[in-house]
Amino acid sequence: MDVGASLRRAVKPGEPATPRVQQEGHVWRIRSLATARQVLRRRDLTTQAGFTAEAIPKGYLKHHPILISDGPLHDEQRSKVGRFFAPAVVAERYTRLMETCADTLLGRAEAAGSCRLDDLALLYAVEVTAEVVGLTNSPVPRMASRLVSFFNQPPFDITKPDLGRTPRQWARAAISGLAPILRFYVADVRPAIRARRKRPRQDVISHLIAEGYTDADILVECVTYGTAGMVTTREFICMAAWHLLNHRPLLERYLVAGQPERFAILNEIIRLEPVVGHLYRRAQGEFDISDGASSWTVSSGDLLDLCIRPANADPEAVGAEPLNLCPARALPSGVNQAVLSFGDGAHKCPGQPLAILESDVLLTRLLSRNPEILSDPELGWDDLIEGYWLRGFELGLRGPDAVTGTDGR
């Protein structure tokens, strides 16, 4: 099938789009959407291997972190924390906060005449997610800076022994990783825990305290929400704005559409540009996978690398022009609008409703101010989340009465 022209901007150099299923020793590269979904739903015979989950020492925490837990424990954790991320709850509790925060940040940017969207989006995403999690007892800009510093890590490769790191790189990782976490705990997490032990609120930290989580347990969960809920949303907001400002027909449609259609546009953009590009699972037993008429047997101990960018653009699943933006795209039954951008199966990210709503609230307000691109962002890559980052995205803000000067496609 002809895949047509490509609008995808996050193209990682040297990352192949084929073959659909590839075995390299004990590592499987899965680029077929159907096969990737099979793996993600084999919860009985696979465990979390991404986000350096297998390198995290076990036995030090009373409660295993939700990101890397599996089986009944993970189900119980998800069912309890899921109520904070249900679409209706997110809309009712946090829409006004998002609107106020977006208006404040954009008002300052408009007064200045310009902004760096990646900086503004970080402050916005941190403030919104901090309210959901309960990290509200420290200044947002400083907390944002501490979260960003956590990503200053040496490179690694999950598919290689010892993550492919040298002893010197491991030493650097310990210093550059643990120091920001310690600062994050002392300045952000500990004050929030102390406040909620005295006066619980409707947030994740209060829930974790009620469940008997220790301070160390809560810290690990806050790091998870900090990286997943704050940092990745920042990148998506920038990527969505970059696409919309360079695609005038889609921008014009977004500005007049109702919320359901705007959500469809955003889900289509993140389908094309998934922030997290790889998910990993470790086989804990032998099982079969298939792609059409072809089938293979995965052995216990094999590592499965689910390549999200090619899977999200699998023409056999998402149809014609998979690298174009088509918000009304017909998808197979049971496939999410964002396809695998938020995962699938037991480990599907519960934060999708929050991420899409908060992106929409900021983007509708930003784009109504007729921004113009002063400097395109620099695109780079991060090993920890296997995703892209965008920096230096300079926008001029001319106000709602100015004439939009975007380029059409």
C-alpha positions, 0 to 999 in steps of 0.5 A: 500500500502506498503510504503517501506523503509524510507530515511526520516531523519526529523522524529518528535518524537510522530508525527503520520502519520495516520489517513488520516483525523482526527477530535479532537474537533474543530481541524482537522488533515489532512494527505491526500494529496488530502484533504490538497489540497482541504483545501488550495484551499478553499480560499473563506472559509478559512484564514491563521492561521499559523505562529501565524497569528491570534495572530498578532494585527490588525489595526497597519499597513497600509498594511496587511502583505502578509503572513497573508493577504487573498482574493483580497488584497492577490491576488493584493500583490502577483501579484505585488511582484511575478515578483521578484520571477519569474523563468526567472527573478531569473535566469537572475538577481541573478545567477551570484550573487549566483555563486560569493557568493558560490565561495567566501564562499567555497574558504575560507572553502577550504583554511581552510580545513573544514567548518560548512555547516549550518553556511556557508549556512546561510551566503549564503542564507542571502546574496542572499535573501538580494539582492532580497529584498533590504537589502544590506546596512548592513554587511551580517554576522551581519544581519544573526545573528540578523535574527537567534536570532528572533527564540529564542522563547518559545514553543507554540501550535497553536491548543491551546487557547493562543497558549498554553503559560503561561503569563510568556512565553508570557512575554519572547516571547515579549522580545525575539521577539521584541528586535531582530526585533528592532535591525533588523529594526535599523541596516538593514531595516531602512538604506535600506529604506533610501537608496532606497527612494533616489535611487530606485532599482529593489528589493522588498523594492523599490517596497513597497516604491512605493506602499506607505508602511510605515516603519513599513509595510516594516519591517514586510515584511522584517521579513517575507522574512528573515525567509521564504527566508533566514532561511528555505533555509539554512535548506534545503541546509544542508538537501539536502547535508546530503542526497546526501553525504549519497546516492552515486548513487544519488550524482553521478547522481546529479554531472553529470546531467543537471540543469532540472534533478538536480532541479528534484532531489532537489524538490524530496528531499524537498518533502521527507523533507519539511522544514515547516511541518505544514500549518494551516487554519481557517474555515470561513464558513461550507464546505465539505472535502473528501478523496476517498469515505469518506467525512466530514463537517468542521464547521465555526471556526474550525482549519485545521492542514495540516500535510505536512510530511505525506501528501507529503508521501501519497502513494495514491498520490505519489505512491510506496515507498513514503519515498524513493528518486525517482526524476522521481516519477510520480505525479497526474496532477497539483501537484508540484514536491515538492508536498506541501513543498511550499504550494498550492493554493493562499498562495503557496510560490512564492520563490520556483524558488529562493530557488531551484536555489540558493540551486543548485548553492551552492550544485553543487560547494560544492559537486564538491569539494569532501566533507566528513562528519566529523560530522553529524548535530544535528536535532532539531525542531522550533515551529515558522515555524513548521520545523526542523533545522540542526546544527553542520554539519562539512564537510572536503573539500579536493578539486576537485581532491580527491577521493569521500568517501561517503557511498552508500545505 
